[in-house]
């Protein structure tokens, strides 16, 4: 299935999203911060980036910038979300499916 890079500083949020995405057939890579984003993005560009806009100090946008630099620009779709207790996983997975489908 499509590869999704989940960029969120909260490990519990990443874990919840990973489980939901894997059940939906996605492959998942995780990045907790800008420093781990390049290793997490791997040699193959992710098909989609899920970006937690609540990450401190704009780390989420830095992750996105680094992934785009490494893999050739802004062709990778991005879905933003606000991590936390109110995260609607069903809606997030639906948005990921729509973005991955183009």
Buried (B, 14 or more C-beta within 10 A) or exposed (E): EBBBBBBBBBEEBBEBBBEBBEEBEBBBBBBBBBEBBBEBBBEEBBBBBBBBEBBEEEBBBBBBBBBBEEBEEEEBBBBBBEBEEEBEBEEBBEBBBEBBEE
